[in-house]
Structure formats: structure tokens, C-alpha cells
Amino acid sequence: MFQLRSSALILLLTLQFAAGSWAQICEAPGKKCDFVCDCSSCSDEQDCGYRGKGFECDFEDAGMCGWTDQSLNTALYSWEKRQRGDTLPDSGPSSDYTTGTATGSFMGVSAVRTKGLSIAVLISPEMKQSSPTCRLRLRYFLWDSGHTGLGSTPLWASILHQDSQEAIVWRPEATSVRGWREATIFLGRIPTTFRIRLHSQRSEGRRGDVAVDQLEFLDCALPLPLPGKECPAGMKECRRGGCVERRQVCDGSDDCGDGTDEEDCAGYRRCDFEEGLCDWDLTSLSKLKWVRTNQKNISITDPLKGPGRDHSNNRATGYFLYVTVPDGGLTMDWAAFQSPLLEPTNSSHPCKMVMYTHQYGPRSGGLTVLVADHNIYPVWKRGGALGDVWVKAEVEIVTNSTFQILLMAAVRDFTYGGIAVDSIVLSPECRLSSENNTWAKFPESPKQPCTEPDKMCDFHPDCAGAEDEAKCGDFSYTNGSSGWTDTSIGSQGWVLYENSTSKEDYLYVAEAPGQQLTEAQTRTPLLGPSGPACTLSFEFALTGNPDHIGELSVRVIDSLLGTQPKLWEFSEKTGTEEGAWQHVDLPIGVRKHRFQLAFEARAVKLCPCSKIKVKNVRFVSCHAGYFPSSPTGLSCNFETGLCGWYQDNSDNFDWMELDGMDHTIGIGRSLVVDMWSPSLRGVFGRLVSFTQLPGPTDYCLSFFYKLYGPNTGALTVKLLDNSGSESVLWTRSGAHGNMWHEAQCPVPHQLTKFQLMFEAVRSGFDGRVAIDDVAFMSHPCTVPRMCSFEGQRCGYSSSGKVHWLHRSGHTATTTGPKTDHTLETELGFYMMANTGANILPSGGTAVLTSPVRQGTAKTECVHFWYHMGGVNPGSLTLYMKLVKGERVKIFSDSLNQGDVWRHGNGNISSALVDWQLEFEVVGAGGKNTHIAVDDIFLSAHPCEDQGSRCNLERGMCSWSNTQNVTVDKLDWELTSQEAEKHYSTPPEDHTLGTERGHFLFFPSSNRTAANQNAKLLSPHLPPTKGTCLKFWAYKPYSSDSELRVWRLSEGRLNQLLVVSELGGPWKRFDVNITSTEDYQIVFEGLKGTSGVVALDDIEYTVGVNCANKVTDVLTTSPKRDNAGGIAASVIVVLLLIGTLIALLIYYLRTRRVKPVIGQSPSSSVSASVSFHNETYEPERADRVTISPAQNHPMAAGFNNVSVSAGFREMEVA
């Protein structure tokens, strides 16, 4: 038995030793950070600037994948790992790229403000050698939030060699965009260990305005040995193991990683320009000359000058041929150099030339290879700029005469860039000739453009025969297909097939000589700008026998914003036969800057058995001045499109059409932005109207909206004037419940052309913004039920000794609230009267008057928030002023109750008589005092009694969320199980016990950080010796959230109850509250990782404890004014009697009037073609019943409610 145990122990120790030995072998220094997972867990590739099998770094881990800050003076300017923070910042990214939330991490720079330029440097760990195809894909952020200028080089990358030599490998365009962009850094072949450095150079800038995230190293490993196998036929075996294709042999690039593929190259004429020009001749007829140079000679201090490195050594000291704009300026725009004279060739033995070109920056106009025999003619060309990368090119030459090879560059007069050539290899068939040089006939100069460059390809013919639009990529022109230029840098490229007999043109993907493992790409010339109806129409085919043919996509490359995300992609199969074409009409929309369109494709296998093709490309309705007619104008229910609206393509994301959640018919379509979408990035999504002509009257934009979710962001309506400046007309933010709300947005009359814009602001990450049933009418809005004074006064006017001021905390000096009530920021607006004795004498008045509102038979409740500051601020009285009659007091207060917004309300009973609101302030001789009002909301229901039970069926009653981010980060939300499509909720409410019943809930999701909270506040309640709080709560066992109940008084929180374990159905809680001061009840939800907490049937009985014992003696509040109520009743009765008498007299006089034959009754005609929101009739069977108007301003977007006590006393009897 002992022997058996000993054997088992020995076996176990042996296995542990073997495992440890293998771990030591696979993590040996020579195997670490070589882009190959030698260990099964890939532990040898941790903290290498990347992590694990994906060779990625998202900066979420504490170690930052080994990246460190190496700035010279970290106190002045440095890199730091950071997150966005709880609120939308005024600098830096709105989220990281990887997770797209506020909790994701990225690397950003610190703020900088120095006299000279400061440089921040982020450096990677040491990596082993890389392959020629090695590239680093990353997301970067460049935004000049402070409008101080980005400078010429706010961001660039370099490789630091083992011997400390540095070479620049990436320089993105220094354009300011508030959003993440994608870029690829082509690292190339590096034969020794190296590091990567990311630099930022600025003298002034805000924190986070330069940032990077989501690094991915692609195709960096050298060829791996095939275990136990020989190289397949047609491939060459490398000495270190692995195989390369025959086309990679003797091509001037070390593809094996040990030089094997470049060793047996006898007969090849190779020139890397390290020792001289070889046989190449730089003399030229042009004054612009090619030069042999290296980056060290060009500049080692200015990152924008030169290609940064040569191809053959990937170093700043390596030599190449280069041409750019000389220091003295550009006098000729072309430069050429040529080979020695070569012997004739034939098709079976062509002269093959391989070279590597670097075409970078706007100065690069293109490169052409010409053959000079009896004539000079082009055999190869590559237009424009290809980026910061050396690109392999192959040219075959067949001619029966002696010839020379000419390389001609076109150079443009811009600020930076140029063209370089290196590592030219001529095959053995390119034999030197002993004949004397004879000048070939020089080709004719190309025609001068028929118009200025910016009018070429702008979708509008400016020249005779539309010559300026003929070669722009539109196949409807005779030579339109030739406008597409192959810009591929990899092993696949686009080729134009032209058949003059059948007149069939199409683009197809074929094998290309490029070295990189990237998609095939073909581009148009610079196009546009374009208008809102611009559409790319084309047919495509992915055909063949394999199940998966490949991928095809369309992309926009903006001249200012750079490469944009893919507009469209297809990765299926259109059919087996070659004729299986499919048609696409792809909206391009408004593009404010010149742009290029690109087709990108990658074939799984290039063979006759599979094809990727594109034909019949058309640009439809693209001219920037073309706006299609819309029968309903800007009025739109979005059932069949966007009507007179379009997506803004310069923003971060689009509004999406969503079926099954509309206001019109319930099952129709609305426009939404889902903040909870994991694919969403950036801050803004904008929907812009077609340009509107000026008019003599005010306009009204009405619409229905949803703002739903615990962390939803904001919705704003803006006016864009003719100069492009923006002004806010209307805004809402925070949780508004899972229901539609009506909005009316007054638009002042304009003297010039203008546009309107809906803007969804992604300040939150867990919610939904939606709009529907937009109506634009050429008359003023009726009095809105809600007014937050954001961007407008809603028709309120001022009279009296002093004026009410429309202002914000940002403009406040010594007097006035520092924040508004709506947004709870210093940028939010309110109306304020300065009641200081030096402004408003004691007894002096200032009146704020609303527009006239139509009377109704129902009693309504006006809610508002007011702020009274300073000693003896004066009094605030709210009157209902009947148009025909006296005014009636419905609310008054004269006490300074601290630096808080308090809630006031009062009932409106007008009995069909039109009326106005009058907020009257009377001065009391105070010093530096004020009275302000904000968030005036008219509810269609009477004011609720204090302490009444809130079943949440008509809104949140007097309970409210807060927008103050120092108090909480999330919101409680109102919904029902029937309406809920996204979050998990209770199966039914408590009040009705059905799916349709409403409740408040607080979900947990991965879109926001764990342990974040949401606070629900009661109104301010009076001191009490015993008040009973009763409520029902729901929290399943699966929920790890927590519910806490607090008493808030004088800024101090006193805990009353904690609910952490509940489970099962709804459960009732009774809590006794005592307080010697005014207080508020606070329900706090604490977020977990999953599950939900819900509340329903909330009730508090002021002055009555949970044993049903009366504890407080009710006193009459001075705010109550029964006499006013009685007076209102008397006035209303008298007015009704007078109205009835007038109607009776009118009837008696008119019944004897005979009708005029042929006269038709007059009819009113709407000033604009539109539908109106008021036409949705809830009583009609085919209409979905509109939810009753909410009796709490929460439904109108008023958050952080601080409400006052004494509801019952404020009502008109």
C-alpha cells in the first residue's frame, strides 16, 4: 500500500515538474512578445503592448498591457489612463471605444498650457521582430475642445529600434473631430527587438483631447513551420521554418525573416539606394527633381516632413528617392527619373519590375510608370495618396524595341507630403542594352481642366458636354467607369473590365502584387459636396461554387473627417451563376465637405470558381442644391421615410427607424436612438430639416417624444441659421417614463433661410430617445403646457417697476440662483426678478404674465418651482387672471427658505373663460435679494392632496428624480410590464395586478457601473412627531440591487430602512417618520449587476403615524386663500349668466335671417401642407388611446423636484 502511494506521489511530482518545465520553456525570453502563442494559455504574450491570443489592448486592466508614460516633463504634459467620468465632459471622449460607456478606460493626454511646444510620450514594452505585413490597428481621438488649435502634429507614432534609432511610421491628419476614428499603422519588417512610441505635441490643450484605445496587432508573426510537413508546391521553404509564396522570392522584402527568400537572386538587378543610384538616372526635363536622400537628411524634428523611414531597412538612416515641393516653391508639378537602356522583351519573357512606393499627404498627386521606346506611353499608374506605408508594385513590360523605364511623379502644391521610391528590383529579363540612347517622341501634354478643381465632379455639369463630370465614377457617362482608381495596397485589387463590343463595364476583384493582408479598395475622385437626396445606385454579384465567396462594402472617405465607418456591407452569396446580380440604392446624404466613395472587398479565394463584381454605378440626385419635394414638408409620421428631414453625416451616429413603437398607430414606425446599444459611440445624433425659406410669421414645431431609461441622455431642438450658427429652442433630459409626451416648440420668424434640428445627446448609456408625429405649422404655438425657459420665454412677458430677467446661473452675479431647476446646472435658464431695495423699492411690483390660454370646464393644476434668496426677499403671489374679469390668487409665499428650488402649485377653475397666469413679486426692501421661477407646467388633472396615495397610474404625482450628478447618477423610471420591451420588470403592478398597471423601477445592467444609485424624492414635508410612509416593493431573488429609504433634512440623510433580501411577490412596508425640521423622503436604489427593484402604491399620511394615531395638530397656512376661491366662483357664475343671455339674444336676432342661395360656408385653410398632432382622436376605434396627461411635471422633463409643503392650503376652494 505504501509502495502504491509512493508511486502515485512520484508520478504527480513528475507531472508537476514536466508542466513547470514546459511553462518555463514556452515563456523563455526568446519566445516572449513575438506575436506567437507558444504557451497554450498564451501567457508568453501578456503585457507586450497587447494581451493574449487576440494580440489586443483595451486598457481595461490595471497593467495597461505594459504601456508606460515616458514624457520628458510629466508635470507639464503626459499620458494617463482615465475614464470619462460621471458627466459628459467638455473635453476628451464621451466614452472609451471598447465598451462605449463611462466606465471604460482609454489612454489620454493631460491638459497642457506652456509657452513652447510640450511633448507627451507613451511607450510600449519591448517586442521581438515583426513581419513585413505587421500592422497596428487602433482607435484615436483628436478634438480641439478649447479652440486653441491642434497644431500641426498633435499625434504621431514611431518605432524605437534596439540601437535607439527612431523612425516615424504614422501621422494622422490634424483635424478636429469629437469622436473616435480608426487608423492603421503599418509597422513593416523589423528584424530586431523594438518598441512603439505614441507622441503628442502641443503648447495648449485640454485634458483628454488626444487619446487612443483598442489597439490590435495584425499579421505580425513571421511564417510558422508546418508541423511534420513540407512546403506545398509553388512555395519556398524558409531556413527558420515556414513557407512563402514564389511571388515573394527576390522581391526586395525579407518575407521569411531570415533572408532565405532573397538569397538566390542571381541575375536580378536590385537597388536599395544605400550606396548610390545604381543604374538609375535622375536627370529630367522638369525643373522639379527627384533626389536620393534619407529621413535624417530631410528632418528628424518635424514629423510631417519626408516618409519617415526607408523601405529596405525600415530606418530613418536608410536611403530612397524622394520628390516634394521644394523650399523655393513649386514651378513645375512633375518630376521623372529613368532606367538605363534595356533590350527588347517578349510576352513569354517580359521585363518585370518590382518597387516600393510611399505616397503620403496631399502633395502626392500620383505616380506613373512609362515606357520610352519609339514613343512614350504609360504602362502602370497609382493615383493620389495611399497613407503612411510603403506599397509594393509590380510592372511587366513587353516591347519589341530597346526601351527605358520612366517613373514620373505628380506633385501638388499643398502643405505637406511627397512621393518616395525604394527597393527597385528588375528581373533577369530586363537586360542592359549597348545601343546608343535615342530620344523617344514625347507625349502631348494633357488638356487643362475645363473648370476650377472644386467644381470637378460636384454632380453639376459646368463644362460643355459635361466634361467635368465624365470621369467621376458614374457609369452612365461613356468613360465614367474609368473614374474609379484602384488604391489597394494588398494581395487583392480591383480591375476594370471593359468590353467595347457589348459595351459592358464592370469592376472585379483580382490578384494584386501588394504585400499587405488588407482589403481590395477602389476609389472615386473627390466628389461633392452632396445634398440630402444623394444616392449611390449600383449592382453587385458575389457568385461561385464555394459557400462563402467573401465580403463587399462601401465606405466614404471625407476630405476633412477622414475615413468614415462602412455605409453598407454584404458577406453572403448572390448566386452560383455569374449573372446573379443584385441591385442596391444606398443613401449617401448630405456631405458638407468634398469626399470620395470607395468599394472595398476581400475574396476568400481568388479563382475562376468565385467572383466579386460591381457594375452600373450611378450617382442619383446628388447635387448639393437639390432638395426633393415632400408632400407633407417637415410634418412627418415616419411611416414611409423621413419626409423633409435627413441624417447629419458629420455627427457620431444616426437616428434609426423602429417598427412597433410609434405614437400614431401603436404598431407603426418612429425614430429612435438607443443609448443602450453596445455599438453606439460618440456624443451626438442629429436629424436636420431641409432648408426653409424665411417667412413673416412665427412657426410652431410640435412633436411627440420619449425619453426613457435610467441613464438616457437628452433631446434638444435647435435652430440653424443661414450662417450655420446654432441656437437652442427646446431641451429635455433625464427619465420621463415609458410613454409618449407632446411637445410644442415655438420657432421665431426668420429673415433668412434656416433649418431645424433634432439632436440626441448621448450623455447617458442606458435608455432610449424617440420622436414621432412631427408637425411644422406656419403659425405660433398655442400656450405650451410646459415651459422650462431653455432657449425661449414661451411667450411670457414682463411688466411693472422692474423687468423679469431671462437668465442662467452662468450669467448670475451676486444675486440669483446659481443653477436652474430643469438641468440643475449653471447653464440652465429661469426667469428672475431682482428684489433688492436698490432695484425694486419696498412695495414695488414686477409681474410675469403668461400668454392667454383657452378656458376649459375641467379643473387643472399649475405646477412651478420658485427660488427666494436673501433676507426679506419680498413676496411671490400667483394669480389666475380671467380675460373678462378679476384676477384670483391661487398661491403666495414670502419666506426665504434656503438656497433650494421649492415646488408650488394651485388649481385653475376657469369654467370655459380664457385666462392668464400672473406671477407678481412685491419688494420688501431687502438687500441682494431675488425671486425666480422655473419649470411651469399645467396638468390636466387637479392638484393632488398632500399625503394622498400615489398609484403611479397617472404619473409620478409629487415624487421626482434629480438631475444633480453629485446626488445620484441614474434615475427611477416609470413603466408597465405591457409597455416594457427591453428591461426585466415585475410581471404585473401592485395597484391593478395586471400587465397594464404602472410602477417605478430601477434596473441593473452592464451599461452603467455597479453601485451607482438613483434617488427618488418626495416634496418638502413639514416637521412631524409621527408620519407614516407606506409603500409596496418588488425585488426578486435574482436581483442583487438594494433599496434604501432615507429622511433628508437640512442636507443630512438619516436612514430609515434597508431592503436587500426580498424575493417573491410585492411586499408592503410601513415606516414611521419623525422630524423636528422640514424634510423629504428619499427612496434610493443601489445598482447591482443584474435584476430589478420596483415601487408601487406609495403613500405618506402627514401627522398620522403607522398606528393610525394623529400626532400633529394641523395649523392653517397663510398660503391658503379661500376668499379668492369664493370670488373666482362668483365671477365665473356671473360670466356664465352673461354669456347665456348674449347667446339667447343672438339666436333670436339671427333665426329670422334667410340664407343666401349659392353661398358656401367659409372654410379655413392651413397655411402649410401638414398633418396636425391634435387630429389623433383617442375615442376612435382605430386609434391607440393616448395616455392621459401626467399630473406631474416629471412627464414634461422637469427633474430634481424639490417640492414644498402645504398643498391643501394652496388650493382654491
PENOR-V373374 format. One record per backbone hydrogen bond with DSSP energy under -1.0 kcal/mol. NH is the residue of the N-H (numbers start at 0). CO is the residue of the C=O. E is the energy in kcal/mol with one decimal. If there is no record, write none. Layout:
BEGIN
NH CO E
NH CO E
END
This chain:
BEGIN
4 0 -2.2
5 1 -2.4
6 2 -2.2
7 3 -2.1
8 4 -2.4
9 5 -2.5
10 6 -2.5
11 7 -2.4
12 8 -2.6
13 9 -2.4
14 10 -2.4
15 11 -2.5
16 12 -2.5
17 13 -2.5
18 14 -2.8
19 15 -2.7
20 16 -2.7
21 17 -2.7
22 18 -2.4
23 19 -2.3
24 20 -2.4
25 21 -3.0
26 22 -1.4
27 24 -1.6
30 27 -2.1
32 43 -1.7
37 35 -1.2
41 38 -1.4
44 41 -1.7
47 49 -2.2
48 64 -2.6
50 55 -2.2
54 51 -1.6
55 50 -1.3
56 214 -2.4
63 60 -1.4
65 62 -2.1
66 63 -2.1
67 122 -2.4
69 120 -3.4
75 72 -1.5
76 72 -2.2
79 107 -2.8
81 105 -2.6
95 100 -1.5
105 81 -2.0
106 211 -2.2
107 79 -2.8
108 209 -2.0
109 77 -2.4
111 204 -2.7
113 202 -3.1
117 201 -2.5
119 199 -2.7
121 197 -2.6
122 67 -2.9
123 195 -2.4
126 193 -3.2
127 32 -3.0
129 189 -1.8
130 219 -1.6
133 130 -1.6
134 217 -1.8
135 184 -3.2
136 215 -3.0
137 182 -2.4
138 212 -2.6
139 180 -2.6
140 210 -2.5
142 208 -2.1
144 142 -1.3
146 143 -1.3
155 198 -1.9
156 169 -2.3
157 196 -2.3
158 166 -2.7
159 194 -2.9
160 164 -3.2
163 160 -1.9
166 158 -2.0
168 156 -2.5
169 156 -1.4
174 172 -2.0
176 141 -2.9
178 176 -1.8
180 139 -2.7
182 137 -2.3
184 135 -3.4
186 133 -1.1
187 133 -2.0
189 129 -1.1
193 126 -2.3
194 159 -1.8
196 157 -2.9
197 121 -3.1
198 155 -3.2
199 119 -2.0
200 152 -1.0
201 117 -2.0
204 111 -2.6
207 108 -2.8
208 205 -1.5
210 140 -1.9
211 106 -2.5
212 138 -2.3
214 56 -2.8
215 136 -2.6
216 54 -2.7
217 134 -3.0
228 225 -1.9
234 231 -1.5
235 243 -3.1
237 241 -2.8
240 237 -1.5
243 235 -2.4
245 233 -1.4
247 244 -1.7
248 245 -1.6
249 260 -2.4
254 252 -1.6
261 258 -1.7
262 259 -1.4
264 262 -1.7
267 264 -1.7
268 425 -2.5
270 423 -2.4
279 276 -2.2
280 337 -3.2
290 321 -2.1
292 319 -2.5
295 315 -2.0
297 293 -1.7
298 294 -2.7
304 301 -1.5
309 314 -1.9
319 292 -2.2
320 420 -2.6
321 290 -2.5
322 418 -2.2
328 325 -1.9
334 408 -1.8
336 406 -1.6
337 280 -2.5
338 404 -2.1
341 402 -3.3
342 430 -3.1
344 398 -2.9
350 396 -2.2
352 394 -2.9
353 424 -2.9
354 392 -2.1
355 421 -2.2
356 390 -2.5
357 419 -2.5
359 417 -2.1
362 415 -1.4
363 360 -1.6
364 409 -2.6
366 381 -2.7
367 407 -2.8
368 379 -2.9
369 405 -3.0
370 376 -2.8
371 403 -2.5
372 374 -2.4
376 370 -2.0
378 368 -2.9
379 368 -1.4
381 366 -2.8
383 364 -1.2
385 358 -2.9
386 358 -1.3
388 386 -1.8
390 356 -3.0
392 354 -2.8
394 352 -2.5
396 350 -2.5
402 341 -2.1
403 371 -1.4
405 369 -3.0
406 336 -2.8
407 367 -2.9
408 334 -2.9
409 365 -2.6
410 332 -2.5
411 362 -2.5
413 411 -1.7
417 359 -2.3
418 322 -2.3
419 357 -2.1
420 320 -2.2
421 355 -2.3
423 270 -1.9
424 353 -3.3
425 268 -2.5
426 351 -2.6
429 426 -2.3
430 428 -1.5
432 340 -2.6
440 373 -2.2
454 451 -1.9
455 452 -1.3
456 467 -1.7
465 462 -1.9
468 465 -1.5
474 616 -2.6
476 473 -1.7
479 476 -1.2
481 478 -1.1
482 479 -1.8
483 480 -1.4
484 522 -3.2
486 520 -2.7
490 515 -1.2
492 509 -2.8
494 507 -2.8
496 505 -3.2
498 503 -1.5
502 498 -1.6
505 496 -1.9
506 613 -2.9
507 494 -2.5
508 611 -1.7
509 492 -3.0
511 490 -2.6
513 489 -1.2
515 488 -1.6
517 515 -1.1
519 600 -3.0
521 598 -2.0
522 484 -2.8
523 596 -1.9
526 594 -3.9
527 456 -1.5
529 590 -1.5
530 621 -1.4
533 530 -1.5
534 619 -2.1
535 585 -3.2
536 617 -2.6
537 583 -2.1
538 614 -2.6
539 581 -2.4
540 612 -2.2
542 610 -1.7
544 608 -1.6
550 601 -2.0
551 569 -2.4
552 599 -2.6
553 567 -2.3
554 597 -2.3
556 595 -2.8
557 561 -2.6
558 593 -2.7
561 557 -1.8
563 555 -2.7
566 553 -2.5
567 553 -1.2
569 551 -2.8
573 541 -1.9
574 541 -1.0
579 576 -1.4
580 578 -2.0
581 539 -2.5
583 537 -2.6
585 535 -3.2
587 533 -2.9
588 533 -2.0
590 529 -1.0
594 526 -2.0
595 556 -2.2
597 554 -2.4
598 521 -2.1
599 552 -2.4
600 519 -2.2
601 550 -1.9
603 548 -2.5
609 606 -1.7
610 542 -2.6
612 540 -2.5
613 506 -2.4
614 538 -2.6
617 536 -3.0
619 534 -2.9
625 622 -2.0
632 629 -1.6
634 631 -1.9
635 773 -2.4
643 632 -1.4
644 641 -1.5
645 687 -2.8
647 685 -2.3
650 647 -1.1
651 683 -2.1
652 683 -1.3
655 671 -3.1
657 669 -3.0
659 667 -2.1
669 657 -2.0
670 770 -2.1
671 655 -2.8
672 768 -2.7
674 672 -1.0
674 766 -1.4
675 766 -1.2
676 673 -1.8
679 676 -1.3
684 759 -1.7
686 757 -2.7
687 645 -3.1
688 755 -2.7
689 643 -2.6
691 753 -3.5
698 746 -3.3
699 776 -2.4
700 744 -2.4
701 774 -2.9
702 742 -2.1
703 771 -2.5
704 740 -2.5
705 769 -2.3
707 767 -2.8
710 765 -2.2
713 760 -1.9
714 731 -2.8
715 758 -2.2
716 729 -3.0
717 756 -2.5
718 726 -2.8
719 754 -3.2
720 724 -2.0
723 720 -1.8
726 718 -1.6
728 716 -3.0
729 716 -1.5
731 714 -2.5
733 712 -1.6
735 706 -2.5
737 973 -3.1
738 736 -2.0
740 704 -2.2
742 702 -3.0
744 700 -3.0
746 698 -2.4
753 691 -2.0
754 719 -2.3
756 717 -1.9
757 686 -2.6
758 715 -3.1
759 684 -2.8
760 713 -2.6
761 682 -3.6
762 760 -1.9
765 710 -2.9
767 707 -3.3
768 672 -2.3
769 705 -2.1
770 670 -2.3
771 703 -2.0
773 635 -2.4
774 701 -3.1
776 699 -2.7
778 776 -1.3
786 935 -2.0
795 792 -1.9
796 848 -2.6
798 846 -2.1
800 844 -2.7
804 831 -3.7
806 829 -2.2
809 825 -3.0
819 824 -1.9
827 824 -1.1
829 806 -2.4
830 932 -2.3
831 804 -2.4
832 930 -3.0
834 928 -1.3
836 925 -3.3
838 835 -2.1
839 835 -3.2
842 922 -2.4
843 840 -2.6
845 920 -1.8
846 798 -3.2
847 918 -2.5
848 796 -3.1
849 916 -2.4
852 914 -3.3
859 907 -2.3
860 938 -1.5
861 905 -2.7
862 936 -3.6
863 903 -2.1
864 933 -2.4
865 901 -2.7
866 931 -2.4
868 929 -2.0
874 921 -1.9
875 892 -3.4
876 919 -2.5
877 890 -3.0
878 917 -2.5
879 887 -3.0
880 915 -3.3
881 885 -1.4
882 913 -2.6
887 879 -2.7
889 877 -3.1
890 877 -1.3
892 875 -2.2
899 897 -2.2
901 865 -2.8
903 863 -3.0
905 861 -1.4
907 859 -3.5
911 855 -1.1
912 909 -1.4
914 852 -2.4
915 880 -2.2
917 878 -2.3
918 847 -2.9
919 876 -3.2
920 845 -2.8
921 874 -1.9
922 843 -2.7
929 868 -1.7
930 832 -2.0
931 866 -2.5
932 830 -2.7
933 864 -2.3
935 786 -1.9
936 862 -2.9
937 784 -3.3
938 860 -3.3
947 944 -2.0
949 1097 -3.2
958 955 -2.7
959 1016 -2.0
966 963 -1.8
967 963 -1.9
968 1012 -1.5
969 1012 -2.3
970 709 -1.2
972 1000 -2.5
974 998 -2.1
977 994 -2.6
979 975 -1.5
988 993 -2.0
998 974 -2.1
999 1094 -2.3
1000 972 -2.7
1001 1092 -2.7
1003 1090 -1.9
1010 1086 -2.5
1011 1008 -1.2
1013 1084 -1.8
1015 1082 -2.9
1016 959 -3.3
1017 1080 -2.1
1019 1202 -7.6
1020 1078 -3.5
1023 1074 -2.1
1026 1072 -2.3
1027 1100 -1.1
1027 1103 -1.6
1028 1070 -3.0
1029 1098 -3.8
1030 1068 -2.0
1031 1095 -2.4
1032 1066 -2.9
1033 1093 -2.2
1038 1035 -1.4
1039 1089 -1.5
1041 1085 -2.1
1042 1058 -2.6
1043 1083 -2.8
1044 1056 -2.8
1045 1081 -2.8
1046 1053 -2.4
1047 1079 -3.1
1048 1051 -2.5
1051 1048 -2.4
1053 1046 -2.3
1055 1044 -3.4
1056 1044 -1.6
1058 1042 -3.8
1062 1034 -2.8
1066 1032 -2.5
1068 1030 -2.9
1070 1028 -2.8
1072 1026 -2.5
1074 1023 -3.0
1078 1020 -2.1
1079 1047 -2.2
1081 1045 -2.4
1082 1015 -2.5
1083 1043 -3.4
1084 1013 -2.9
1085 1041 -3.1
1086 1011 -3.2
1092 1001 -1.4
1093 1033 -2.3
1094 999 -2.9
1095 1031 -1.9
1097 949 -1.8
1098 1029 -3.2
1100 1027 -2.1
1103 1100 -2.0
1104 1108 -2.4
1107 1104 -1.9
1110 1102 -3.1
1111 1102 -1.2
1119 1116 -1.5
1124 1120 -1.2
1125 1121 -2.5
1126 1122 -2.8
1127 1123 -2.4
1128 1124 -2.0
1129 1125 -2.3
1130 1126 -2.7
1131 1127 -2.4
1132 1128 -2.3
1133 1129 -2.5
1134 1130 -2.5
1135 1131 -2.3
1136 1132 -2.3
1137 1133 -2.5
1138 1134 -2.3
1139 1135 -2.4
1140 1136 -2.2
1141 1137 -2.2
1142 1138 -2.3
1143 1139 -2.2
1144 1140 -2.2
1145 1141 -2.3
1146 1142 -2.3
1147 1143 -2.2
1148 1144 -2.0
1149 1145 -2.1
1150 1146 -1.8
1152 1149 -1.4
1158 1155 -1.4
1174 1171 -1.8
1175 1172 -1.5
1179 1176 -1.2
1182 1179 -1.2
1190 953 -2.0
1194 1191 -2.2
1195 1192 -1.8
1196 1193 -1.8
1197 1192 -1.8
1199 960 -2.4
1200 960 -1.1
1209 1206 -1.2
END
